[in-house]
Amino acid sequence: MHPDRTSTRFPVPVDAALRTAGWQPGRWDIKQAEYWADTLRDHVSPAGHRHTVFPAAVEAWAEFGGLRLTPAGPGRQVAPAALHLDPLHGLHLARTLGDLGRALGTEVCPLGEETDTAALLAIDTEGRVYTLDHTGDWYAGPDIDTGLTTLLAGNRPTRLTVA
């Protein structure tokens, strides 16, 4: 591949949004990811709820954590989401994420938020991506790449619940 060409890992508009935000293939900030993991593990809600941290979340944070993603274009089916990939947006939502994990038969950890709507992004132990907002819980994709593509390209996520 020519070094000036975009990768084929993401569709061109998603790749452009990621690169504009500072992502590049091979990006890996494990020190920051471990800081987030420790902060989430150490947090206990007033009711005693705790976050579960697992490899899929740490890997997603190491590669994409800290990025502020602004999509370009109108979106394919819905408005594309501007994202801030910082799991501490979900710090005080351990119970909500625990409830979702139990409903799905897995564990769920925060990934970031949709900055325009404050919807929480989350990831499960298998790497599946979700978004939670006032209208319900949504499935964005089976892995981080698909989840980011769904949200940044304006593809409609699948509703899991009705508020």
N, CA, C and O of each residue as an XYZ file, in Angstrom:
652
protein
N       0.841     -1.168      0.000
C       0.000      0.000      0.000
C       0.893      1.240      0.000
O       1.923      1.265      0.673
N       0.512      2.234     -0.729
C       1.232      3.496     -0.774
C       1.105      4.180      0.586
O       0.015      4.175      1.160
N       2.173      4.766      1.123
C       2.111      5.317      2.467
C       1.125      6.479      2.629
O       0.714      6.768      3.752
N       0.741      7.142      1.558
C      -0.191      8.265      1.668
C      -1.644      7.825      1.620
O      -2.537      8.635      1.867
N      -1.898      6.572      1.311
C      -3.279      6.083      1.206
C      -3.827      5.776      2.592
O      -3.080      5.416      3.502
N      -5.134      5.922      2.742
C      -5.742      5.585      4.013
C      -5.808      4.068      4.155
O      -5.731      3.334      3.170
N      -5.951      3.615      5.395
C      -6.044      2.180      5.640
C      -7.390      1.671      5.134
O      -8.307      2.454      4.889
N      -7.497      0.369      4.983
C      -8.775     -0.220      4.595
C      -9.503     -0.756      5.827
O     -10.550     -1.390      5.701
N      -8.959     -0.506      7.004
C      -9.582     -0.982      8.239
C     -10.921     -0.285      8.469
O     -11.870     -0.917      8.934
N     -11.012      0.999      8.152
C     -12.219      1.791      8.353
C     -12.656      2.411      7.044
O     -11.819      2.665      6.177
N     -13.962      2.666      6.872
C     -14.406      3.424      5.700
C     -13.723      4.796      5.686
O     -13.372      5.328      6.739
N     -13.540      5.356      4.508
C     -12.780      6.599      4.349
C     -13.233      7.717      5.303
O     -12.374      8.320      5.945
N     -14.538      8.029      5.433
C     -14.896      9.128      6.331
C     -14.584      8.839      7.795
O     -14.248      9.752      8.548
N     -14.690      7.584      8.201
C     -14.384      7.200      9.579
C     -12.879      7.265      9.804
O     -12.425      7.765     10.834
N     -12.115      6.770      8.859
C     -10.660      6.843      8.928
C     -10.214      8.304      9.032
O      -9.326      8.634      9.820
N     -10.831      9.169      8.239
C     -10.483     10.597      8.259
C     -10.777     11.211      9.625
O      -9.957     11.965     10.149
N     -11.937     10.899     10.210
C     -12.287     11.433     11.532
C     -11.295     10.941     12.587
O     -10.873     11.709     13.452
N     -10.926      9.659     12.514
C      -9.969      9.099     13.467
C      -8.600      9.774     13.328
O      -7.993     10.156     14.328
N      -8.120      9.919     12.106
C      -6.799     10.523     11.894
C      -6.784     11.996     12.286
O      -5.798     12.480     12.842
N      -7.867     12.708     12.001
C      -7.955     14.124     12.387
C      -7.877     14.258     13.906
O      -7.322     15.232     14.415
N      -8.424     13.293     14.625
C      -8.409     13.298     16.090
C      -7.069     12.859     16.672
O      -6.848     12.986     17.876
N      -6.170     12.340     15.825
C      -4.849     11.935     16.296
C      -4.590     10.446     16.303
O      -3.517     10.007     16.718
N      -5.559      9.656     15.849
C      -5.348      8.204     15.777
C      -4.492      7.880     14.569
O      -4.538      8.569     13.550
N      -3.712      6.823     14.700
C      -3.003      6.239     13.566
C      -2.838      4.759     13.845
O      -2.833      4.342     15.003
N      -2.703      3.957     12.793
C      -2.491      2.521     13.020
C      -1.297      2.308     13.951
O      -0.245      2.927     13.785
N      -1.475      1.433     14.918
C      -0.404      1.159     15.869
C      -0.447      2.035     17.116
O       0.369      1.850     18.020
N      -1.367      2.975     17.186
C      -1.474      3.831     18.383
C      -1.748      2.917     19.579
O      -2.612      2.043     19.511
N      -1.013      3.121     20.671
C      -1.141      2.235     21.822
C      -0.621      2.959     23.057
O       0.591      3.017     23.262
N      -1.496      3.508     23.880
C      -1.113      4.205     25.102
C      -1.577      3.373     26.290
O      -2.597      3.666     26.914
N      -0.812      2.335     26.588
C      -1.196      1.411     27.653
C      -1.094      2.078     29.021
O      -1.836      1.712     29.932
N      -0.196      3.044     29.188
C      -0.072      3.736     30.474
C      -1.371      4.473     30.806
O      -1.854      4.386     31.934
N      -1.940      5.196     29.841
C      -3.203      5.892     30.066
C      -4.334      4.888     30.297
O      -5.183      5.099     31.163
N      -4.346      3.811     29.534
C      -5.379      2.783     29.694
C      -5.320      2.180     31.099
O      -6.361      1.943     31.712
N      -4.123      1.932     31.610
C      -3.983      1.368     32.952
C      -4.427      2.368     34.018
O      -4.993      1.972     35.037
N      -4.176      3.661     33.793
C      -4.654      4.691     34.725
C      -6.189      4.643     34.794
O      -6.768      4.643     35.880
N      -6.843      4.601     33.614
C      -8.303      4.525     33.607
C      -8.793      3.254     34.292
O      -9.759      3.285     35.054
N      -8.124      2.137     34.017
C      -8.520      0.866     34.634
C      -8.445      0.969     36.161
O      -9.372      0.552     36.856
N      -7.357      1.515     36.679
C      -7.196      1.654     38.125
C      -8.256      2.593     38.708
O      -8.828      2.306     39.760
N      -8.517      3.710     38.031
C      -9.510      4.675     38.512
C     -10.890      4.036     38.575
O     -11.609      4.210     39.560
N     -11.266      3.300     37.536
C     -12.574      2.640     37.521
C     -12.651      1.535     38.576
O     -13.655      1.423     39.280
N     -11.604      0.721     38.691
C     -11.599     -0.364     39.673
C     -11.710      0.172     41.103
O     -12.351     -0.443     41.956
N     -11.077      1.330     41.358
C     -11.031      1.882     42.712
C     -12.316      2.615     43.101
O     -12.543      2.880     44.281
N     -13.154      2.942     42.123
C     -14.375      3.703     42.407
C     -15.473      2.777     42.938
O     -15.752      1.727     42.359
N     -16.085      3.185     44.041
C     -17.219      2.460     44.600
C     -18.345      3.469     44.760
O     -18.166      4.515     45.385
N     -19.501      3.156     44.198
C     -20.644      4.068     44.314
C     -21.135      4.088     45.763
O     -20.797      3.192     46.537
N     -21.932      5.102     46.142
C     -22.480      5.140     47.507
C     -23.258      3.867     47.866
O     -23.316      3.486     49.035
N     -23.848      3.219     46.874
C     -24.606      1.987     47.134
C     -23.732      0.730     47.031
O     -24.234     -0.386     47.162
N     -22.433      0.907     46.797
C     -21.516     -0.228     46.770
C     -21.280     -0.853     45.401
O     -20.678     -1.923     45.312
N     -21.739     -0.212     44.343
C     -21.529     -0.748     42.991
C     -20.106     -0.445     42.517
O     -19.555      0.625     42.773
N     -19.540     -1.420     41.823
C     -18.166     -1.292     41.329
C     -18.122     -1.597     39.840
O     -18.978     -2.301     39.305
N     -17.110     -1.054     39.185
C     -16.873     -1.357     37.775
C     -16.082     -2.651     37.648
O     -15.259     -2.980     38.503
N     -16.340     -3.364     36.587
C     -15.526     -4.509     36.206
C     -14.673     -4.068     35.023
O     -15.188     -3.496     34.062
N     -13.380     -4.332     35.089
C     -12.462     -3.975     34.009
C     -11.919     -5.268     33.424
O     -11.577     -6.195     34.158
N     -11.840     -5.326     32.093
C     -11.423     -6.551     31.408
C     -10.602     -6.185     30.179
O     -10.610     -5.029     29.755
N      -9.886     -7.161     29.596
C      -8.956     -6.870     28.503
C      -9.556     -6.129     27.303
O      -8.907     -5.233     26.763
N     -10.763     -6.470     26.874
C     -11.329     -5.803     25.690
C     -11.448     -4.299     25.913
O     -11.205     -3.510     25.000
N     -11.822     -3.903     27.130
C     -11.938     -2.476     27.437
C     -10.560     -1.819     27.452
O     -10.369     -0.764     26.847
N      -9.607     -2.432     28.134
C      -8.263     -1.858     28.232
C      -7.634     -1.711     26.838
O      -6.980     -0.708     26.553
N      -7.830     -2.695     25.991
C      -7.287     -2.623     24.628
C      -7.936     -1.493     23.833
O      -7.251     -0.778     23.102
N      -9.254     -1.327     23.971
C      -9.936     -0.235     23.269
C      -9.439      1.111     23.774
O      -9.217      2.025     22.980
N      -9.262      1.245     25.093
C      -8.757      2.509     25.649
C      -7.335      2.780     25.171
O      -6.995      3.919     24.852
N      -6.500      1.736     25.119
C      -5.104      1.932     24.714
C      -5.019      2.443     23.274
O      -4.181      3.289     22.962
N      -5.882      1.932     22.403
C      -5.815      2.350     20.998
C      -6.573      3.638     20.717
O      -6.109      4.470     19.937
N      -7.737      3.814     21.344
C      -8.605      4.939     20.971
C      -8.853      5.935     22.100
O      -9.432      6.995     21.862
N      -8.431      5.620     23.314
C      -8.720      6.466     24.464
C      -8.205      7.878     24.309
O      -7.110      8.108     23.796
N      -9.023      8.835     24.767
C      -8.649     10.241     24.729
C      -9.031     10.959     23.457
O      -9.021     12.189     23.419
N      -9.372     10.217     22.406
C      -9.691     10.856     21.131
C     -11.035     11.582     21.209
O     -11.992     11.093     21.809
N     -11.077     12.749     20.593
C     -12.323     13.505     20.404
C     -12.613     13.456     18.910
O     -11.939     14.104     18.108
N     -13.624     12.678     18.555
C     -13.918     12.389     17.152
C     -15.098     13.221     16.671
O     -16.165     13.221     17.283
N     -14.893     13.924     15.575
C     -15.942     14.733     14.972
C     -16.189     14.204     13.569
O     -15.312     14.309     12.712
N     -17.361     13.639     13.315
C     -17.644     13.079     11.990
C     -17.846     14.186     10.959
O     -18.229     15.309     11.288
N     -17.583     13.841      9.728
C     -17.835     14.757      8.613
C     -18.974     14.182      7.784
O     -19.026     12.975      7.547
N     -19.867     15.026      7.353
C     -20.957     14.561      6.501
C     -22.239     14.360      7.270
O     -22.267     14.459      8.497
N     -23.317     14.073      6.528
C     -24.647     14.016      7.112
C     -25.000     12.709      7.816
O     -25.951     12.690      8.598
N     -24.293     11.645      7.579
C     -24.661     10.350      8.152
C     -25.529      9.571      7.187
O     -26.274     10.155      6.399
N     -25.435      8.257      7.246
C     -26.157      7.407      6.294
C     -27.626      7.265      6.645
O     -28.478      7.408      5.769
N     -27.953      6.981      7.927
C     -29.342      6.761      8.336
C     -29.781      7.717      9.439
O     -30.947      8.107      9.503
N     -28.859      8.087     10.290
C     -29.118      9.017     11.392
C     -27.939      9.991     11.457
O     -26.922      9.790     10.793
N     -28.082     11.029     12.248
C     -26.980     11.982     12.401
C     -25.771     11.260     12.995
O     -25.915     10.523     13.971
N     -24.591     11.459     12.427
C     -23.410     10.831     13.013
C     -23.103     11.446     14.372
O     -23.457     12.595     14.637
N     -22.450     10.682     15.222
C     -22.185     11.101     16.595
C     -20.771     11.653     16.736
O     -19.814     11.071     16.226
N     -20.652     12.775     17.428
C     -19.343     13.251     17.880
C     -19.041     12.473     19.161
O     -19.909     12.329     20.022
N     -17.818     11.974     19.285
C     -17.464     11.087     20.391
C     -16.267     11.610     21.168
O     -15.350     12.192     20.587
N     -16.274     11.405     22.482
C     -15.085     11.591     23.310
C     -14.818     10.255     23.974
O     -15.574      9.825     24.845
N     -13.748      9.602     23.565
C     -13.443      8.258     24.041
C     -12.616      8.331     25.328
O     -11.396      8.166     25.325
N     -13.328      8.581     26.418
C     -12.742      8.659     27.752
C     -13.689      7.890     28.685
O     -14.812      8.334     28.921
N     -13.252      6.756     29.209
C     -14.152      5.931     30.015
C     -14.608      6.591     31.311
O     -15.577      6.135     31.918
N     -13.936      7.653     31.751
C     -14.344      8.283     33.001
C     -15.675      9.010     32.866
O     -16.249      9.426     33.873
N     -16.182      9.174     31.639
C     -17.543      9.683     31.474
C     -18.542      8.741     32.149
O     -19.630      9.168     32.535
N     -18.183      7.472     32.292
C     -19.064      6.497     32.914
C     -18.714      6.166     34.350
O     -19.245      5.205     34.907
N     -17.829      6.941     34.960
C     -17.348      6.629     36.313
C     -18.487      6.422     37.304
O     -18.442      5.494     38.112
N     -19.506      7.273     37.253
C     -20.595      7.202     38.233
C     -21.774      6.354     37.760
O     -22.873      6.455     38.305
N     -21.545      5.519     36.749
C     -22.617      4.697     36.193
C     -22.353      3.204     36.357
O     -22.790      2.402     35.532
N     -21.642      2.829     37.412
C     -21.318      1.412     37.643
C     -22.584      0.568     37.760
O     -22.635     -0.544     37.233
N     -23.609      1.082     38.445
C     -24.842      0.301     38.588
C     -25.528      0.125     37.240
O     -25.949     -0.982     36.902
N     -25.647      1.197     36.469
C     -26.283      1.138     35.145
C     -25.581      0.123     34.258
O     -26.228     -0.693     33.600
N     -24.252      0.176     34.241
C     -23.487     -0.747     33.401
C     -23.577     -2.178     33.931
O     -23.625     -3.131     33.152
N     -23.600     -2.323     35.237
C     -23.768     -3.654     35.823
C     -25.115     -4.256     35.457
O     -25.215     -5.438     35.131
N     -26.171     -3.409     35.519
C     -27.510     -3.881     35.145
C     -27.556     -4.309     33.677
O     -28.125     -5.350     33.348
N     -26.953     -3.500     32.795
C     -26.930     -3.850     31.372
C     -26.171     -5.155     31.168
O     -26.623     -6.026     30.425
N     -25.034     -5.296     31.814
C     -24.248     -6.517     31.697
C     -25.036     -7.746     32.120
O     -25.007     -8.773     31.443
N     -25.746     -7.638     33.252
C     -26.559     -8.776     33.709
C     -27.653     -9.095     32.693
O     -27.917    -10.264     32.413
N     -28.289     -8.063     32.141
C     -29.350     -8.282     31.148
C     -28.813     -8.963     29.898
O     -29.523     -9.736     29.254
N     -27.564     -8.679     29.555
C     -26.958     -9.237     28.342
C     -26.166    -10.522     28.614
O     -25.707    -11.175     27.677
N     -26.007    -10.878     29.866
C     -25.234    -12.072     30.209
C     -23.749    -11.885     30.014
O     -23.049    -12.820     29.625
N     -23.251    -10.673     30.283
C     -21.833    -10.370     30.128
C     -21.464     -9.293     31.141
O     -22.259     -8.975     32.025
N     -20.286     -8.740     31.022
C     -19.887     -7.591     31.826
C     -19.663     -6.426     30.872
O     -19.240     -6.620     29.732
N     -19.950     -5.207     31.345
C     -19.885     -4.023     30.500
C     -19.082     -2.938     31.214
O     -19.208     -2.750     32.424
N     -18.263     -2.235     30.452
C     -17.386     -1.210     30.992
C     -17.531      0.059     30.146
O     -17.799     -0.042     28.949
N     -17.363      1.256     30.734
C     -17.498      2.479     29.946
C     -16.381      2.643     28.920
O     -15.250      2.200     29.123
N     -16.733      3.294     27.814
C     -15.804      3.545     26.714
C     -15.660      5.037     26.447
O     -14.582      5.494     26.066
N     -16.728      5.799     26.641
C     -16.712      7.232     26.375
C     -18.127      7.751     26.284
O     -19.051      7.163     26.847
N     -18.301      8.875     25.563
C     -19.647      9.402     25.407
C     -19.830     10.077     24.064
O     -18.875     10.516     23.423
N     -21.093     10.147     23.656
C     -21.476     10.963     22.515
C     -21.589     12.382     23.059
O     -22.443     12.654     23.904
N     -20.744     13.283     22.588
C     -20.648     14.587     23.233
C     -21.873     15.464     23.010
O     -22.161     16.315     23.852
N     -22.597     15.295     21.924
C     -23.776     16.133     21.686
C     -24.969     15.709     22.531
O     -25.805     16.543     22.880
N     -25.061     14.432     22.863
C     -26.235     13.920     23.574
C     -25.912     13.402     24.975
O     -26.824     13.109     25.749
N     -24.638     13.286     25.306
C     -24.176     12.705     26.573
C     -24.564     11.233     26.706
O     -24.577     10.703     27.817
N     -24.881     10.562     25.592
C     -25.112      9.118     25.624
C     -23.791      8.437     25.993
O     -22.723      8.822     25.516
N     -23.884      7.435     26.838
C     -22.691      6.717     27.282
C     -22.345      5.618     26.284
O     -23.217      4.862     25.855
N     -21.080      5.534     25.921
C     -20.586      4.416     25.109
C     -20.017      3.383     26.060
O     -19.378      3.726     27.054
N     -20.252      2.106     25.750
C     -19.764      1.032     26.600
C     -19.287     -0.129     25.734
O     -19.640     -0.247     24.561
N     -18.477     -0.976     26.350
C     -17.928     -2.149     25.662
C     -18.067     -3.340     26.598
O     -17.951     -3.201     27.816
N     -18.320     -4.529     26.014
C     -18.438     -5.718     26.862
C     -17.190     -6.588     26.740
O     -16.252     -6.254     26.016
N     -17.196     -7.705     27.459
C     -16.011     -8.564     27.522
C     -15.621     -9.136     26.166
O     -14.459     -9.480     25.950
N     -16.590     -9.241     25.245
C     -16.308     -9.757     23.899
C     -15.894     -8.641     22.933
O     -15.559     -8.916     21.781
N     -15.916     -7.388     23.395
C     -15.554     -6.263     22.546
C     -16.733     -5.625     21.829
O     -16.550     -4.724     21.009
N     -17.956     -6.091     22.137
C     -19.149     -5.499     21.514
C     -19.368     -4.098     22.081
O     -19.089     -3.835     23.251
N     -19.879     -3.193     21.216
C     -20.033     -1.790     21.597
C     -21.510     -1.430     21.706
O     -22.331     -1.838     20.884
N     -21.825     -0.654     22.744
C     -23.187     -0.218     23.038
C     -23.197      1.283     23.289
O     -22.170      1.884     23.603
N     -24.363      1.867     23.145
C     -24.575      3.251     23.554
C     -25.863      3.285     24.371
O     -26.855      2.648     24.014
N     -25.835      4.031     25.466
C     -26.970      4.109     26.389
C     -27.392      5.566     26.480
O     -26.579      6.435     26.799
N     -28.670      5.835     26.199
C     -29.166      7.201     26.317
C     -30.549      7.208     26.931
O     -31.042      6.167     27.364
N     -31.182      8.372     26.975
C     -32.485      8.495     27.632
C     -33.584      7.717     26.913
O     -34.654      7.497     27.481
N     -33.338      7.299     25.677
C     -34.358      6.556     24.931
C     -34.203      5.051     25.067
O     -35.098      4.301     24.675
N     -33.079      4.594     25.616
C     -32.861      3.169     25.779
C     -31.415      2.786     25.576
O     -30.530      3.642     25.568
N     -31.178      1.503     25.413
C     -29.842      0.953     25.204
C     -29.760      0.463     23.762
O     -30.715     -0.105     23.233
N     -28.610      0.688     23.135
C     -28.434      0.428     21.713
C     -27.172     -0.390     21.480
O     -26.169     -0.210     22.171
N     -27.229     -1.285     20.509
C     -26.093     -2.113     20.098
C     -25.476     -1.469     18.862
O     -26.139     -1.328     17.834
N     -24.202     -1.077     18.962
C     -23.534     -0.383     17.854
C     -22.676     -1.310     16.996
O     -22.366     -0.970     15.854
N     -22.284     -2.474     17.519
C     -21.500     -3.379     16.690
C     -20.785     -4.455     17.474
O     -20.635     -4.352     18.692
N     -20.337     -5.507     16.763
C     -19.712     -6.664     17.400
C     -18.272     -6.433     17.845
O     -17.698     -7.277     18.533
N     -17.675     -5.290     17.458
C     -16.300     -4.980     17.828
C     -16.114     -3.467     17.777
O     -16.981     -2.743     17.288
N     -14.989     -3.001     18.279
C     -14.734     -1.566     18.373
C     -14.739     -0.909     16.985
O     -15.263      0.195     16.835
N     -14.172     -1.559     15.987
C     -14.132     -0.964     14.649
C     -15.543     -0.743     14.103
O     -15.855      0.326     13.579
N     -16.391     -1.764     14.231
C     -17.766     -1.651     13.733
C     -18.547     -0.634     14.553
O     -19.311      0.157     14.000
N     -18.360     -0.650     15.868
C     -19.053      0.304     16.731
C     -18.713      1.743     16.375
O     -19.603      2.585     16.249
N     -17.422      2.025     16.213
C     -17.016      3.383     15.837
C     -17.565      3.747     14.465
O     -18.011      4.874     14.252
N     -17.534      2.800     13.536
C     -18.054      3.059     12.192
C     -19.547      3.350     12.240
O     -20.016      4.290     11.599
N     -20.296      2.551     12.994
C     -21.742      2.782     13.127
C     -22.010      4.201     13.600
O     -22.826      4.911     13.014
N     -21.327      4.613     14.655
C     -21.599      5.910     15.265
C     -21.090      7.075     14.427
O     -21.783      8.082     14.280
N     -19.878      6.946     13.872
C     -19.286      8.053     13.108
C     -19.866      8.186     11.707
O     -19.868      9.277     11.137
N     -20.361      7.081     11.146
C     -20.919      7.133      9.791
C     -22.427      7.394      9.796
O     -23.037      7.574      8.742
N     -23.015      7.412     10.981
C     -24.451      7.653     11.059
C     -25.285      6.456     10.641
O     -26.383      6.614     10.108
N     -24.763      5.246     10.884
C     -25.567      4.046     10.679
C     -26.460      3.883     11.910
O     -26.050      4.219     13.021
N     -27.649      3.382     11.721
C     -28.582      3.253     12.842
C     -28.198      2.051     13.713
O     -28.142      0.922     13.225
N     -27.930      2.302     15.026
C     -27.673      1.165     15.918
C     -28.975      0.395     16.173
O     -30.065      0.878     15.865
N     -28.844     -0.796     16.732
C     -30.008     -1.646     17.011
C     -30.479     -1.413     18.435
O     -29.685     -1.485     19.373
N     -31.761     -1.135     18.605
C     -32.304     -0.902     19.945
C     -32.342     -2.216     20.725
O     -32.786     -3.246     20.219
N     -31.865     -2.152     21.969
C     -31.923     -3.310     22.865
C     -33.092     -3.209     23.820
O     -33.715     -4.216     24.153
N     -33.396     -1.989     24.267
C     -34.435     -1.785     25.277
C     -35.264     -0.565     24.921
O     -34.865      0.253     24.092
N     -36.396     -0.455     25.542
C     -37.244      0.729     25.400
C     -37.373      1.368     26.767
O     -37.722      0.707     27.744
N     -37.086      2.670     26.829
C     -37.138      3.379     28.123
C     -38.575      3.508     28.599
O     -38.823      4.073     29.665
